Amino acid sequence: MNHWNYILMAYGAFAALMLWDYAAPRMALGRAMRAIRLKQRKGGQA
């Protein structure tokens, strides 16, 4: 019985999760920094 499809899908899912774990915090940080800059431009305090 050949399990190559299962193995490739498992590695693909693992790679996708690792990529998400890398990208998600960076996107959240970018949103937070953008919100802080916008607040500063409007005259608010950071």
MINUTI-336700 format. One record per residue (C-alpha): residue number from 1; residue in one letter; x, y, z. Coordinates in Angstrom, 1 decimal, padded with zeros to 4 digits. Layout:
// MINUTI-336700
 num residu      X      Y      Z
 NUM      A      X      Y      Z
...
***
This chain:
// MINUTI-336700
 num residu      X      Y      Z
   1      M  000.0  000.0  000.0
   2      N  001.4  003.4 -001.0
   3      H  001.1  006.2  001.5
   4      W  002.9  008.9 -000.5
   5      N -000.2  011.1 -000.9
   6      Y -000.8  011.0  002.8
   7      I  002.8  011.8  003.6
   8      L  002.9  014.7  001.1
   9      M -000.3  016.1  002.5
  10      A  000.9  015.8  006.1
  11      Y  004.1  017.7  005.3
  12      G  002.2  020.3  003.3
  13      A -000.2  020.9  006.3
  14      F  002.8  021.1  008.6
  15      A  004.5  023.6  006.3
  16      A  001.3  025.7  006.0
  17      L  001.0  025.8  009.8
  18      M  004.6  026.8  010.3
  19      L  004.2  029.6  007.7
  20      W  001.0  030.8  009.5
  21      D  002.8  030.8  012.9
  22      Y  005.5  032.9  011.3
  23      A  003.2  035.4  009.5
  24      A  000.3  035.9  011.9
  25      P  002.2  037.7  014.6
  26      R  003.9  039.9  012.1
  27      M  000.6  040.9  010.6
  28      A -000.8  041.6  014.0
  29      L  002.2  043.8  014.9
  30      G  001.8  045.7  011.6
  31      R -001.9  046.4  012.3
  32      A -001.0  047.6  015.9
  33      M  001.8  049.8  014.6
  34      R -000.5  051.3  011.9
  35      A -003.2  052.0  014.5
  36      I -000.7  053.7  016.8
  37      R  000.6  055.9  013.9
  38      L -003.0  056.8  012.9
  39      K -003.8  057.7  016.5
  40      Q -000.7  059.9  016.7
  41      R -001.6  061.7  013.4
  42      K -005.0  062.5  014.8
  43      G -003.5  064.1  017.8
  44      G -004.1  061.3  020.3
  45      Q -001.5  060.1  022.7
  46      A  000.3  056.8  022.3
***
